[in-house]
Structure formats: C-alpha cells, structure tokens
Amino acid sequence: MVICTATKKVTVTIPEDLLDEIRADAAERGLSAYVAEALRLQRDRDRLAELVDWLQEEHGPVTEDEHAAALDELEELDAEHERRRTTEEHNAGEAA
C-alpha cells in the first residue's frame, strides 16, 4: 500500500558546510526526504518539550532521584533492544 502525501516546495537557507554533510548522509534517500525526516523529529522533540513543561507545571520539577531512575530505565531498555537486535541478526544468519 502506497500512501501519497501532498508536498510543497519551499526555500530555506542552510550553512554550506552543513549542507555538504547532509548531502553526503542523505545520498540514497535524497535531500528532501532527509530534511523532511529531520523536521518531523524536531517537531516531535518540540512537542515532548511542551509536554515536559506542562507536566512540571502540574506535578512539580523532576527530582534528582527520579531523573537517575529514568536514566537507569533507559539504559535497561537500550540494553534489551541491543540484545534483541543481536539475537535477530544471529538468527537471520543461521537461517541463511
């Protein structure tokens, strides 16, 4: 199933050195797709920042202990994802 999304051409100004790096990274998928994805990610970060601000207004700032616990949980999740990725790659290699 292919989903078509309307697009609009715009002009933006980007520092030349950054553009050179982006073009190298975006070669296969194209500059427009790369920039669109970057903008989506930034929009998501902005929305998350708004949520954090709202939550802190409602419930107060995050304590050092809460922050440390959240970082520990993220490390555990990252480790689990890495274990699953490694297992899937290993299993795919055996099937070949």
Beta strands, then each sheet from edge to edge (+ up, - down):
end
